[in-house]
Amino acid sequence: MNFIYIDGPRDTLLALRDIADMVLRLKGAQTLPDGNLRVSAYATDDAITEIQNRGASVTVIFNNDELKARTDELFPPGVG
């Protein structure tokens, strides 16, 4: 999974809800200066491709490896 920002028009973002392998966070959407919205999501590489194919812009904040490293740092494997 990647942690991403998705930018696009409201209707485009709402239409992304059916993409498999993505957890879309519509709460806390930010309105950008150009009128588009920015939301965050957790998404696989395939889901990112689908998001882009539907006309939204994607910015990867943490890729798969970075997100795993951060998760392992917070919750070390084998502890607990």
SEMAR-583579 format. One record per residue: x, y, z of N, C-alpha, C, O, CB in turn; residue in one letter. Coordinates in steps of 0.1 Angstrom, whole numbers, plus 5000, padded with zeros to 4 digits. Glycine has a CB too. Example, Ala and Ser with C-alpha at 12.3 -4.5 7.8 and 13.67 -1.06 7.14 Angstrom:
! SEMAR-583579
513249435078512349555078513249675078514249675085511349555090A;512849785071513749895071512950005079513450115080514149945057S;
This chain:
! SEMAR-583579
500849885000500050005000500950125000502050135006499150005012M;500450234993501050364993500050455000498850445000501350404978N;500650555007499850665012499950785002501050824998500350715027F;498750824997498750924986497751034989496951024997498350854973I;497951144981497051254980496451234966497151204956497651394982Y;495151264965494451264952493751394950493051444959493351144951I;494051464939493451594936492551574924492851504914494651694933D;491451644924490551644913489251714917488951754928490251504908G;488351724907487051784909486251684918486451564919486251804896P;485251744925484451664935483851544929483951434934483351754941R;483151554917482551444911483551334907483151214909481751494899D;484651374903485751274899486151194912486251074911486951334893T;486351264923486751204935485751104940486050994945487151304946L;484451154940483351064945483250944937482850834942482051144945L;483550944924483450834915484550734917484550624911483450874901A;485550764925486650674928486350574939487150474941487850754932L;485250584945484950504957484850354954484950274963483650544963R;484650314941484450174938485750104934485749994930483450164926D;486850174935488150114931488550024942488650054954489250224929I;488849894938489349794947490749834952491449904945489249654941A;491149774963492549794968492849944971494049984969493549744958D;491850014976492050154980491150184992490050144992491850254968M;491750255001490950315012490950465010491950535013491550265026V;489850515006489750655003489150735015488250685021488750684991L;489850835019489450915030488851055025489551145023490650945040R;487551055024486851175019486751275030486651395027485551135013L;486651235043486551335054487851405054488951355053486251265067K;487751535057488951615058489451665044490651705043490051545065G;488651655034489051705021489451855022488851935029487951685011A;490451885014490952025014490552085000490652014990492452035016Q;490152205000489852274988491152344984491752424991488652384989T;491552324972492752374966492452514960491352544956493452284956L;493452594958493252734952492552724938491852824934494552804950P;492752614930492152604917490752554918490052534907492952514908D;490252534930488852484931488752334932487652284936488052534920G;489752264929489752114930489852074945490152164953490852054922N;489551954948489651904962490851814963491351754953488451824966L;491451804975492551704978492051614989491551664999493851774981R;492151484987491851384997493051294998493951294990490551304993V;493051215009494151125011493550985009492350955010494751135025S;494450885007494050745005495250655007496350695007493450724991A;494950535010495850425009495550344997494350304995495850335023Y;496550324988496150254976497350174971498550204973495850354965A;497050064964498049984957498550054945497850144940497549834954T;499549994939500050054926498950044915498850134907501349984922D;498249934915497149914905496050014907495550064897496649774905D;495750044919494650134922495150274918494250354913494350134937A;496350314920496850444916496750464901496350564896498350464920I;497050354894496950364879495450384875495150464866497450234872T;494550314882493150334879492650474882491850534875492250234887E;493150534894492750664898493250764887492450854883493450704911I;494450754882494950844872494150824859493950924852496450814870Q;493850694855493050674843491750744844491150774833492850524841N;491150764855489850834857490050984858488951054860489150784869R;491251034856491351184855491751254867491851374867490151234850G;492051184878492551254890494051254891494751164885491951184903A;494651344898496051354900496451284913495751294923496551504899S;497651214913498051144924499451184928500351204920498050984922V;499651214941500951244947501251134957500451124967501051384953T;502251064955502650954965503451024977504451084974503550844958V;502851014988503551075000504450965006505651005009502451115011I;504050845008504850735012504650615003503450575002504650695027F;505650564996505450444988505350324996505450335009506550434977N;505250204990505050084997506150065008505850035019505049964987N;507450075003508550045012508650145024508850115035509850055005D;508350275021508450385031507350365041507550375053508350525025E;506150325037504950305046505250185054504950185066503650285038L;505750075049506149955057507149985067507049945079506549845048K;508150065064509250105073508650185085509050165096510350175066A;507750275082507150355092506250275101506250295113506350475086R;505550185095504650095103505450005112505149985124503750015093T;506549945106507449865114508049935126508349885136508549795105D;508350065123508950145134507950165145508350165157509450285128E;506750185142505650205152505250075159505050075171504450275146L;505249975151504749845156505749735151505549665141503349805150F;506849725158507949635154507449485153506649445162509049635165P;507749415143507349285141507849195153508949215157507949225128P;506949105157507349015168507149075182507349005192508748975166G;506749205183506549265196505049265199504249305190507149405197V;504749225211503349225215502749105214501549085217502549325206G;
